[in-house]
Amino acid sequence: MKKTILLAVYLIFIPVWFYSQNEAPVSNPPVIFEALAGNKGFASQMMVNKGIEGIRGLGFFSVANISSKWSEDNSKDEMIQANITFEVIKNLRLVGGSHYTPNTGLRPTAGFMYSKNFKDFLLVVNPRFIGFSKSSIAEGFLMMEYKPKINENWNGYARIQGLYSETIKDGEHARSYLMLRIGVSYRSVTFGAGANFDSYGPFKESKQNYGVFAAVRLFN
């Protein structure tokens, strides 16, 4: 999983990054809610990456992932983070807040985040530490989203999103995932095909989910 994420980052990030340097930045990214219905179950994600009005440099960043198998009455797979951010230099922010999963509970987290938002390209890189004890975890989060314009109302859509975490004490795998999306956007709605690859614990127990997704951009 780790090698797959790194390879995908290299192949997709490098050409898109150089292209994006000529695009005008977007100052206020939307809140995005997405749902995936797949062969194994249902998954949802909400992402918020906003500045706090009236306070220069201060912002809020949150990602909430919830997934469940079709056979489950209650979800056993949740990951929710909520952070206050402070921009120290352009596009680079310090991050501090909370991180929750059903297995680890609510724990403090701190790190930094690099984000760059353009008219048709979004990049978020967020390495962080979770918990400040013997069971602390080092985690890296990456998301790249590309939306090339087709015409006035339609855009193409592609996204790669990855996470990898391991325990600091012994370096064992804790949690990782890779999300792939490809489709089209019509105004504020995006839909298409998607795949989630999840891995859990030191033995890297895996789960894959293939299906269709729909997302809506809110509060732009």
C-alpha positions in Angstrom: 0.0 0.0 0.0 2.8 2.4 0.9 4.7 1.8 -2.3 1.4 2.1 -4.3 0.7 5.5 -2.8 4.2 6.8 -3.4 4.2 5.7 -7.0 0.8 7.2 -7.7 2.0 10.5 -6.2 5.0 10.6 -8.4 3.2 9.8 -11.6 0.3 12.2 -11.1 1.6 15.0 -8.9 4.7 16.0 -10.9 3.0 16.9 -14.3 -0.1 18.5 -12.6 2.1 20.5 -10.2 4.0 22.2 -13.1 0.8 22.8 -15.0 -0.8 24.4 -12.0 1.8 27.1 -11.5 0.3 29.2 -14.3 -3.2 29.1 -12.9 -4.8 31.8 -10.7 -5.4 30.7 -7.1 -8.8 30.4 -5.6 -9.1 32.0 -2.2 -12.1 30.2 -0.7 -12.3 26.4 -1.4 -15.8 24.8 -1.0 -16.9 22.3 1.6 -17.1 19.0 -0.2 -19.4 16.0 0.7 -19.0 12.7 -1.1 -20.7 9.3 -1.0 -19.5 6.1 -2.7 -21.8 3.0 -3.1 -19.7 0.0 -3.9 -19.7 -3.8 -4.2 -18.7 -4.2 -0.5 -20.5 -1.3 1.2 -21.1 2.5 1.5 -18.5 5.1 2.2 -18.8 8.9 2.8 -16.4 11.8 3.2 -16.7 15.4 4.1 -13.8 17.8 3.7 -13.6 21.4 5.0 -10.6 23.6 4.4 -11.5 27.2 5.2 -10.1 30.4 6.5 -11.6 32.0 9.6 -13.3 35.2 8.7 -11.7 38.4 10.1 -8.6 36.7 11.5 -5.7 36.7 9.1 -3.8 33.4 8.8 -6.1 31.4 11.0 -8.2 28.6 9.6 -10.1 25.3 10.0 -9.3 22.0 8.4 -11.4 18.8 8.8 -11.8 15.5 7.1 -14.4 13.0 8.2 -14.5 9.5 6.7 -17.2 6.9 7.5 -17.6 3.5 5.8 -19.7 0.4 6.4 -20.2 -2.9 4.8 -23.7 -3.6 3.5 -24.1 -6.4 6.1 -23.3 -4.0 9.1 -26.0 -2.2 11.0 -23.5 0.2 12.6 -20.2 1.5 11.0 -17.0 0.2 12.5 -14.8 2.3 10.3 -14.6 6.0 11.1 -11.9 8.5 11.0 -12.6 12.1 12.0 -10.1 14.9 12.4 -10.8 18.6 13.2 -8.0 21.1 13.3 -7.2 24.8 13.8 -4.6 25.9 11.3 -2.3 28.9 11.2 -0.5 30.1 8.1 3.2 30.7 8.9 4.2 31.3 5.2 2.2 31.3 2.1 0.4 28.0 1.6 2.1 26.4 4.7 0.2 26.1 7.9 0.8 24.7 11.4 -2.0 22.3 12.4 -3.3 21.3 15.8 -6.5 19.6 16.9 -8.1 16.3 17.5 -8.3 12.9 15.8 -10.9 10.1 16.4 -11.3 6.5 15.4 -13.4 3.9 17.2 -10.2 1.9 18.0 -8.0 4.7 19.3 -10.6 7.1 20.7 -10.2 10.8 20.7 -6.5 11.9 20.7 -4.6 15.2 20.2 -2.8 15.7 16.9 -0.3 18.2 15.6 1.7 18.7 12.4 1.8 21.0 9.4 -0.2 21.3 6.1 0.7 22.5 2.7 -2.3 23.3 0.5 -2.5 25.0 -2.9 -5.8 25.7 -4.5 -6.3 26.7 -8.2 -9.2 27.1 -10.5 -9.0 23.4 -11.6 -6.4 21.8 -9.3 -6.2 21.3 -5.5 -3.3 19.9 -3.5 -3.3 19.1 0.2 -0.3 17.5 2.0 -0.6 17.0 5.8 2.0 15.1 7.8 1.2 14.9 11.5 1.6 13.2 14.8 -1.4 11.6 16.6 -1.2 11.3 20.4 1.7 12.2 22.5 2.5 9.0 24.4 4.2 5.5 23.9 1.4 4.6 21.5 1.8 7.8 19.3 1.3 7.5 15.5 3.1 9.3 12.7 0.7 9.8 9.8 0.8 11.3 6.3 -2.2 12.5 4.3 -2.2 13.5 0.6 -4.9 14.6 -1.7 -4.8 15.9 -5.3 -7.8 16.9 -7.3 -7.8 17.9 -11.0 -10.9 19.4 -12.8 -10.1 20.4 -16.4 -12.7 22.5 -18.1 -14.8 20.9 -20.8 -17.3 23.7 -21.4 -19.2 26.4 -19.5 -21.0 23.9 -17.3 -19.0 20.7 -17.5 -15.5 19.7 -16.2 -13.6 16.5 -16.1 -12.7 15.2 -12.7 -9.9 13.0 -11.2 -8.7 12.6 -7.6 -6.1 10.6 -5.8 -6.2 10.6 -2.0 -3.9 8.6 0.3 -3.1 8.1 3.9 -0.4 6.1 5.6 0.2 5.8 9.4 2.5 3.8 11.6 3.3 3.5 15.3 6.4 5.6 16.3 7.6 3.1 19.0 8.0 0.1 16.7 7.3 1.4 13.2 4.5 -1.0 12.6 1.7 -0.3 10.1 -1.4 1.2 11.8 -3.7 2.3 9.0 -3.6 3.2 5.3 -5.9 3.9 2.4 -5.9 4.8 -1.2 -8.9 6.5 -2.8 -9.2 6.9 -6.6 -12.0 8.8 -8.4 -12.6 9.6 -12.0 -15.7 11.2 -13.6 -17.2 14.5 -14.6 -18.6 17.6 -12.8 -21.7 19.5 -13.7 -21.7 22.9 -11.9 -21.5 22.0 -8.2 -22.1 18.2 -8.6 -19.5 15.6 -9.4 -20.1 11.9 -10.2 -18.3 8.9 -11.7 -16.5 5.7 -10.8 -14.5 5.2 -7.6 -12.4 2.7 -5.7 -11.3 2.5 -2.1 -8.3 0.4 -0.9 -8.1 0.1 2.9 -5.5 -1.6 5.1 -5.6 -2.0 8.9 -3.2 -3.0 11.7 0.3 -4.5 11.7 -0.9 -7.4 9.5 -2.3 -5.0 6.9 -5.7 -6.6 6.8 -7.2 -5.3 3.6 -10.6 -4.2 2.2 -11.5 -3.0 -1.3 -14.6 -1.3 -2.4 -15.4 -0.5 -6.1 -18.4 1.4 -7.2 -20.0 4.7 -8.2 -19.7 8.0 -6.3 -21.4 11.4 -6.2 -20.1 14.6 -4.6 -21.5 18.1 -4.0 -19.6 21.3 -3.4 -21.2 23.4 -0.6 -20.7 27.0 0.7 -18.2 28.1 -1.9 
